[in-house]
Amino acid sequence: MKMSIPKVCIVTGSSSGLGFLTAKKLVAKDFHVIFACRDEVKTMSLLQKMKEESGRSNFEFMELDLSSFDSIRRFVDDFHNKKLPLNLLINNAGVHCKTFKKSNDGIEYSFAVNHLGHFLLTNLLLDDLKRSSPSRIVIVSSKLHNPNVRHGNPPNFKWNLDEINNEMEYDGMIAYKNSKLANVWFSYELARRLENTGIDVIVICPGFVPTTGLHRDVNIFQRYFMYYILSLFPFARTEDFGSECEVFAAISDTLNGKTGVFMSDMKETRSSEESYNVEKAKRLWDLSEQWTHQNI
């Protein structure tokens, strides 16, 4: 009797919040899930508990630090050594920094992790996804990339590293919004480049989830306000619902053959007008290749 090969999924930032719940739900759906995270001790503790509770073992930890291009390349090399297929890539990890800091490669941290890290990771795994097609890439963005969604100043995307790395004019919320706009541009351009390859690209907003680890860089009073006040507002979403949005985008048969679409609350919707600018998406792609040293 021929043994079936399990479908393999990589979920970045899956040691907490939406990423952990999304990965856990995919484990329950018989995917072999790779928890791609920075913190080995934390993640292994979670996985051991999950194994004891579920009796399952169709998952594993692999170290990945999206703020380091070297770490991303090591991760991909290690993944290739496993000789596994790759049916699903969920670029879930995200950070929102209140204060300015740089990645290991000297780039503003939010942009480096949220966009450039996932850009490099995805490109290095494209051949794996093509060999396993039909396959899918899910990129987690946010409605905050849209200037019509009011929450502080609108995005103000910069096109050179000196401006991106300008600490004197740093605004953490604008940096986050810029990275989320980059996510959408990347998704749409990736979908165009992967046309007729059997790889679908879905970009989603899982909604505002006050309790997610994305907001770890806040003080105790802000955390209390987010957990116990903002979570009661109608625009807030639970971690469970946010993870359901990710799982739906990842495996729903209704999305087969759909690519280059933006989804919110499990429904296709329009992203910002600027996000449909093809020339800007192509420009960002070219710059991202330079900044991640893909031609070296």
Contacts in CASP RR format, 6 or more apart in sequence:
PFRMAT RR
TARGET T0000
AUTHOR 0000-0000-0000
METHOD contacts of the structure
MODEL  1
MKMSIPKVCIVTGSSSGLGFLTAKKLVAKDFHVIFACRDEVKTMSLLQKM
KEESGRSNFEFMELDLSSFDSIRRFVDDFHNKKLPLNLLINNAGVHCKTF
KKSNDGIEYSFAVNHLGHFLLTNLLLDDLKRSSPSRIVIVSSKLHNPNVR
HGNPPNFKWNLDEINNEMEYDGMIAYKNSKLANVWFSYELARRLENTGID
VIVICPGFVPTTGLHRDVNIFQRYFMYYILSLFPFARTEDFGSECEVFAA
ISDTLNGKTGVFMSDMKETRSSEESYNVEKAKRLWDLSEQWTHQNI
5 85 0 8 1.000
6 30 0 8 1.000
6 31 0 8 1.000
6 32 0 8 1.000
6 58 0 8 1.000
7 30 0 8 1.000
7 31 0 8 1.000
7 32 0 8 1.000
7 85 0 8 1.000
7 87 0 8 1.000
7 88 0 8 1.000
8 31 0 8 1.000
8 32 0 8 1.000
8 33 0 8 1.000
8 34 0 8 1.000
8 84 0 8 1.000
8 85 0 8 1.000
8 86 0 8 1.000
8 87 0 8 1.000
8 88 0 8 1.000
8 132 0 8 1.000
9 23 0 8 1.000
9 26 0 8 1.000
9 31 0 8 1.000
9 32 0 8 1.000
9 33 0 8 1.000
9 34 0 8 1.000
9 87 0 8 1.000
9 88 0 8 1.000
9 89 0 8 1.000
9 90 0 8 1.000
9 250 0 8 1.000
10 33 0 8 1.000
10 34 0 8 1.000
10 36 0 8 1.000
10 79 0 8 1.000
10 86 0 8 1.000
10 88 0 8 1.000
10 89 0 8 1.000
10 90 0 8 1.000
10 125 0 8 1.000
11 19 0 8 1.000
11 22 0 8 1.000
11 23 0 8 1.000
11 26 0 8 1.000
11 33 0 8 1.000
11 34 0 8 1.000
11 35 0 8 1.000
11 36 0 8 1.000
11 90 0 8 1.000
11 92 0 8 1.000
12 36 0 8 1.000
12 37 0 8 1.000
12 64 0 8 1.000
12 66 0 8 1.000
12 90 0 8 1.000
12 91 0 8 1.000
12 92 0 8 1.000
12 93 0 8 1.000
12 118 0 8 1.000
12 121 0 8 1.000
13 19 0 8 1.000
13 35 0 8 1.000
13 36 0 8 1.000
13 37 0 8 1.000
13 38 0 8 1.000
13 64 0 8 1.000
13 92 0 8 1.000
13 93 0 8 1.000
13 94 0 8 1.000
14 20 0 8 1.000
14 22 0 8 1.000
14 23 0 8 1.000
14 33 0 8 1.000
14 35 0 8 1.000
14 36 0 8 1.000
14 37 0 8 1.000
14 43 0 8 1.000
14 92 0 8 1.000
14 93 0 8 1.000
15 35 0 8 1.000
15 37 0 8 1.000
15 38 0 8 1.000
15 39 0 8 1.000
15 42 0 8 1.000
15 43 0 8 1.000
15 46 0 8 1.000
16 42 0 8 1.000
16 212 0 8 1.000
16 213 0 8 1.000
17 209 0 8 1.000
17 211 0 8 1.000
17 212 0 8 1.000
17 213 0 8 1.000
17 239 0 8 1.000
17 243 0 8 1.000
18 92 0 8 1.000
18 140 0 8 1.000
18 206 0 8 1.000
18 209 0 8 1.000
18 212 0 8 1.000
18 239 0 8 1.000
18 242 0 8 1.000
18 243 0 8 1.000
18 246 0 8 1.000
19 90 0 8 1.000
19 92 0 8 1.000
19 93 0 8 1.000
19 243 0 8 1.000
19 246 0 8 1.000
20 35 0 8 1.000
20 46 0 8 1.000
21 239 0 8 1.000
21 240 0 8 1.000
21 242 0 8 1.000
21 243 0 8 1.000
22 90 0 8 1.000
22 92 0 8 1.000
22 243 0 8 1.000
22 246 0 8 1.000
22 247 0 8 1.000
22 250 0 8 1.000
23 33 0 8 1.000
23 35 0 8 1.000
23 59 0 8 1.000
23 90 0 8 1.000
24 50 0 8 1.000
25 243 0 8 1.000
25 244 0 8 1.000
25 247 0 8 1.000
26 33 0 8 1.000
26 88 0 8 1.000
26 247 0 8 1.000
26 250 0 8 1.000
26 251 0 8 1.000
27 33 0 8 1.000
27 50 0 8 1.000
27 54 0 8 1.000
27 56 0 8 1.000
27 58 0 8 1.000
27 59 0 8 1.000
28 54 0 8 1.000
28 56 0 8 1.000
29 247 0 8 1.000
29 251 0 8 1.000
30 58 0 8 1.000
31 58 0 8 1.000
31 87 0 8 1.000
31 88 0 8 1.000
32 58 0 8 1.000
32 59 0 8 1.000
32 60 0 8 1.000
32 84 0 8 1.000
33 58 0 8 1.000
33 59 0 8 1.000
33 60 0 8 1.000
34 59 0 8 1.000
34 60 0 8 1.000
34 61 0 8 1.000
34 62 0 8 1.000
34 79 0 8 1.000
35 43 0 8 1.000
35 46 0 8 1.000
35 47 0 8 1.000
35 59 0 8 1.000
35 60 0 8 1.000
35 61 0 8 1.000
35 62 0 8 1.000
36 62 0 8 1.000
36 63 0 8 1.000
36 64 0 8 1.000
36 75 0 8 1.000
36 93 0 8 1.000
37 43 0 8 1.000
37 61 0 8 1.000
37 63 0 8 1.000
37 64 0 8 1.000
38 63 0 8 1.000
38 64 0 8 1.000
38 65 0 8 1.000
38 66 0 8 1.000
40 61 0 8 1.000
40 63 0 8 1.000
43 61 0 8 1.000
44 61 0 8 1.000
47 59 0 8 1.000
47 60 0 8 1.000
47 61 0 8 1.000
50 56 0 8 1.000
50 59 0 8 1.000
51 57 0 8 1.000
62 75 0 8 1.000
62 78 0 8 1.000
62 79 0 8 1.000
63 71 0 8 1.000
63 74 0 8 1.000
63 75 0 8 1.000
64 71 0 8 1.000
64 72 0 8 1.000
64 75 0 8 1.000
64 121 0 8 1.000
65 71 0 8 1.000
65 72 0 8 1.000
65 104 0 8 1.000
66 72 0 8 1.000
66 93 0 8 1.000
66 112 0 8 1.000
66 113 0 8 1.000
66 117 0 8 1.000
66 118 0 8 1.000
66 121 0 8 1.000
67 103 0 8 1.000
67 104 0 8 1.000
67 105 0 8 1.000
67 109 0 8 1.000
67 112 0 8 1.000
67 113 0 8 1.000
67 117 0 8 1.000
68 103 0 8 1.000
68 104 0 8 1.000
68 105 0 8 1.000
69 104 0 8 1.000
69 105 0 8 1.000
69 117 0 8 1.000
69 120 0 8 1.000
69 292 0 8 1.000
69 293 0 8 1.000
70 104 0 8 1.000
71 104 0 8 1.000
72 117 0 8 1.000
72 120 0 8 1.000
72 121 0 8 1.000
72 124 0 8 1.000
73 120 0 8 1.000
73 124 0 8 1.000
75 121 0 8 1.000
76 121 0 8 1.000
76 124 0 8 1.000
76 125 0 8 1.000
79 86 0 8 1.000
79 125 0 8 1.000
79 128 0 8 1.000
80 128 0 8 1.000
85 128 0 8 1.000
85 131 0 8 1.000
85 132 0 8 1.000
86 125 0 8 1.000
86 128 0 8 1.000
86 129 0 8 1.000
86 131 0 8 1.000
86 132 0 8 1.000
86 135 0 8 1.000
87 129 0 8 1.000
87 132 0 8 1.000
87 135 0 8 1.000
87 136 0 8 1.000
88 135 0 8 1.000
88 136 0 8 1.000
88 137 0 8 1.000
88 138 0 8 1.000
88 250 0 8 1.000
88 251 0 8 1.000
89 121 0 8 1.000
89 122 0 8 1.000
89 125 0 8 1.000
89 129 0 8 1.000
89 135 0 8 1.000
89 136 0 8 1.000
89 137 0 8 1.000
89 138 0 8 1.000
90 137 0 8 1.000
90 138 0 8 1.000
90 140 0 8 1.000
90 246 0 8 1.000
90 250 0 8 1.000
91 118 0 8 1.000
91 121 0 8 1.000
91 122 0 8 1.000
91 137 0 8 1.000
91 138 0 8 1.000
91 139 0 8 1.000
91 140 0 8 1.000
91 183 0 8 1.000
92 138 0 8 1.000
92 140 0 8 1.000
92 246 0 8 1.000
93 113 0 8 1.000
93 114 0 8 1.000
93 118 0 8 1.000
94 113 0 8 1.000
94 114 0 8 1.000
94 140 0 8 1.000
94 214 0 8 1.000
95 109 0 8 1.000
95 110 0 8 1.000
95 113 0 8 1.000
95 114 0 8 1.000
95 214 0 8 1.000
95 217 0 8 1.000
96 110 0 8 1.000
96 172 0 8 1.000
96 173 0 8 1.000
96 176 0 8 1.000
96 214 0 8 1.000
96 215 0 8 1.000
96 217 0 8 1.000
97 109 0 8 1.000
97 110 0 8 1.000
97 172 0 8 1.000
97 175 0 8 1.000
97 176 0 8 1.000
97 217 0 8 1.000
98 172 0 8 1.000
98 217 0 8 1.000
98 218 0 8 1.000
99 170 0 8 1.000
99 172 0 8 1.000
99 217 0 8 1.000
100 108 0 8 1.000
100 109 0 8 1.000
100 167 0 8 1.000
100 170 0 8 1.000
100 172 0 8 1.000
101 108 0 8 1.000
101 109 0 8 1.000
102 108 0 8 1.000
102 109 0 8 1.000
102 112 0 8 1.000
102 165 0 8 1.000
103 109 0 8 1.000
103 112 0 8 1.000
103 113 0 8 1.000
103 116 0 8 1.000
105 112 0 8 1.000
106 112 0 8 1.000
106 165 0 8 1.000
107 116 0 8 1.000
107 161 0 8 1.000
107 164 0 8 1.000
107 165 0 8 1.000
107 291 0 8 1.000
108 164 0 8 1.000
108 165 0 8 1.000
108 170 0 8 1.000
108 175 0 8 1.000
110 172 0 8 1.000
110 175 0 8 1.000
110 176 0 8 1.000
110 178 0 8 1.000
110 179 0 8 1.000
111 164 0 8 1.000
111 175 0 8 1.000
111 178 0 8 1.000
111 179 0 8 1.000
111 182 0 8 1.000
113 179 0 8 1.000
114 176 0 8 1.000
114 179 0 8 1.000
114 180 0 8 1.000
114 182 0 8 1.000
114 183 0 8 1.000
115 179 0 8 1.000
115 182 0 8 1.000
115 183 0 8 1.000
115 186 0 8 1.000
115 288 0 8 1.000
116 288 0 8 1.000
116 291 0 8 1.000
116 292 0 8 1.000
117 292 0 8 1.000
118 139 0 8 1.000
118 183 0 8 1.000
118 186 0 8 1.000
119 186 0 8 1.000
119 288 0 8 1.000
119 292 0 8 1.000
120 288 0 8 1.000
120 292 0 8 1.000
120 294 0 8 1.000
122 137 0 8 1.000
122 190 0 8 1.000
123 292 0 8 1.000
123 294 0 8 1.000
126 194 0 8 1.000
126 199 0 8 1.000
129 135 0 8 1.000
129 137 0 8 1.000
129 199 0 8 1.000
130 197 0 8 1.000
130 198 0 8 1.000
130 199 0 8 1.000
133 197 0 8 1.000
133 198 0 8 1.000
133 199 0 8 1.000
134 198 0 8 1.000
134 199 0 8 1.000
134 200 0 8 1.000
134 256 0 8 1.000
134 257 0 8 1.000
135 198 0 8 1.000
135 199 0 8 1.000
135 200 0 8 1.000
136 199 0 8 1.000
136 200 0 8 1.000
136 201 0 8 1.000
136 202 0 8 1.000
136 250 0 8 1.000
136 251 0 8 1.000
136 255 0 8 1.000
137 187 0 8 1.000
137 190 0 8 1.000
137 199 0 8 1.000
137 200 0 8 1.000
137 201 0 8 1.000
137 202 0 8 1.000
138 202 0 8 1.000
138 203 0 8 1.000
138 204 0 8 1.000
138 246 0 8 1.000
138 249 0 8 1.000
138 250 0 8 1.000
139 183 0 8 1.000
139 186 0 8 1.000
139 187 0 8 1.000
139 201 0 8 1.000
139 202 0 8 1.000
139 203 0 8 1.000
139 204 0 8 1.000
140 183 0 8 1.000
140 203 0 8 1.000
140 204 0 8 1.000
140 205 0 8 1.000
140 206 0 8 1.000
140 246 0 8 1.000
141 180 0 8 1.000
141 183 0 8 1.000
141 184 0 8 1.000
141 187 0 8 1.000
141 203 0 8 1.000
141 204 0 8 1.000
141 205 0 8 1.000
141 262 0 8 1.000
141 271 0 8 1.000
142 176 0 8 1.000
142 177 0 8 1.000
142 180 0 8 1.000
142 183 0 8 1.000
142 205 0 8 1.000
142 207 0 8 1.000
143 149 0 8 1.000
143 205 0 8 1.000
143 207 0 8 1.000
143 264 0 8 1.000
144 151 0 8 1.000
144 155 0 8 1.000
144 173 0 8 1.000
144 176 0 8 1.000
144 177 0 8 1.000
144 180 0 8 1.000
145 155 0 8 1.000
145 177 0 8 1.000
145 180 0 8 1.000
145 181 0 8 1.000
145 183 0 8 1.000
145 184 0 8 1.000
145 271 0 8 1.000
145 272 0 8 1.000
145 275 0 8 1.000
146 271 0 8 1.000
146 272 0 8 1.000
146 275 0 8 1.000
147 154 0 8 1.000
147 155 0 8 1.000
147 272 0 8 1.000
147 274 0 8 1.000
148 272 0 8 1.000
151 173 0 8 1.000
152 173 0 8 1.000
153 171 0 8 1.000
153 173 0 8 1.000
153 174 0 8 1.000
154 174 0 8 1.000
154 177 0 8 1.000
155 174 0 8 1.000
155 177 0 8 1.000
155 178 0 8 1.000
155 180 0 8 1.000
155 181 0 8 1.000
156 174 0 8 1.000
156 178 0 8 1.000
157 178 0 8 1.000
157 181 0 8 1.000
157 182 0 8 1.000
157 280 0 8 1.000
158 164 0 8 1.000
158 166 0 8 1.000
158 178 0 8 1.000
159 283 0 8 1.000
159 287 0 8 1.000
161 291 0 8 1.000
164 178 0 8 1.000
181 272 0 8 1.000
181 274 0 8 1.000
181 275 0 8 1.000
182 284 0 8 1.000
183 203 0 8 1.000
184 203 0 8 1.000
184 262 0 8 1.000
184 271 0 8 1.000
184 272 0 8 1.000
184 275 0 8 1.000
185 275 0 8 1.000
185 277 0 8 1.000
185 280 0 8 1.000
185 281 0 8 1.000
185 284 0 8 1.000
185 285 0 8 1.000
186 281 0 8 1.000
186 284 0 8 1.000
186 285 0 8 1.000
186 288 0 8 1.000
187 201 0 8 1.000
187 202 0 8 1.000
187 203 0 8 1.000
187 260 0 8 1.000
187 262 0 8 1.000
188 201 0 8 1.000
188 203 0 8 1.000
188 260 0 8 1.000
188 275 0 8 1.000
188 276 0 8 1.000
188 278 0 8 1.000
188 281 0 8 1.000
189 278 0 8 1.000
189 281 0 8 1.000
189 282 0 8 1.000
189 284 0 8 1.000
189 285 0 8 1.000
190 201 0 8 1.000
191 200 0 8 1.000
191 201 0 8 1.000
191 259 0 8 1.000
191 260 0 8 1.000
192 260 0 8 1.000
192 278 0 8 1.000
194 201 0 8 1.000
194 259 0 8 1.000
195 259 0 8 1.000
198 257 0 8 1.000
199 259 0 8 1.000
200 255 0 8 1.000
200 256 0 8 1.000
200 257 0 8 1.000
200 258 0 8 1.000
200 259 0 8 1.000
200 260 0 8 1.000
201 259 0 8 1.000
201 260 0 8 1.000
202 249 0 8 1.000
202 250 0 8 1.000
202 255 0 8 1.000
202 258 0 8 1.000
202 259 0 8 1.000
202 260 0 8 1.000
202 261 0 8 1.000
202 263 0 8 1.000
203 260 0 8 1.000
203 261 0 8 1.000
203 262 0 8 1.000
203 263 0 8 1.000
203 271 0 8 1.000
204 245 0 8 1.000
204 246 0 8 1.000
204 249 0 8 1.000
204 262 0 8 1.000
204 263 0 8 1.000
204 264 0 8 1.000
205 245 0 8 1.000
205 262 0 8 1.000
205 263 0 8 1.000
205 264 0 8 1.000
206 237 0 8 1.000
206 241 0 8 1.000
206 242 0 8 1.000
206 243 0 8 1.000
206 245 0 8 1.000
206 246 0 8 1.000
207 237 0 8 1.000
207 242 0 8 1.000
207 245 0 8 1.000
207 264 0 8 1.000
207 265 0 8 1.000
208 230 0 8 1.000
208 235 0 8 1.000
208 236 0 8 1.000
208 237 0 8 1.000
209 236 0 8 1.000
209 237 0 8 1.000
209 238 0 8 1.000
209 239 0 8 1.000
209 242 0 8 1.000
210 226 0 8 1.000
210 227 0 8 1.000
210 230 0 8 1.000
210 231 0 8 1.000
210 236 0 8 1.000
211 226 0 8 1.000
211 227 0 8 1.000
211 231 0 8 1.000
211 238 0 8 1.000
211 239 0 8 1.000
212 239 0 8 1.000
215 222 0 8 1.000
215 223 0 8 1.000
215 226 0 8 1.000
218 226 0 8 1.000
230 236 0 8 1.000
231 238 0 8 1.000
244 266 0 8 1.000
245 263 0 8 1.000
245 264 0 8 1.000
245 265 0 8 1.000
245 266 0 8 1.000
248 263 0 8 1.000
248 266 0 8 1.000
249 255 0 8 1.000
249 263 0 8 1.000
249 266 0 8 1.000
255 261 0 8 1.000
258 268 0 8 1.000
261 268 0 8 1.000
262 268 0 8 1.000
262 269 0 8 1.000
262 270 0 8 1.000
262 271 0 8 1.000
262 275 0 8 1.000
263 269 0 8 1.000
274 280 0 8 1.000
275 281 0 8 1.000
289 295 0 8 1.000
END
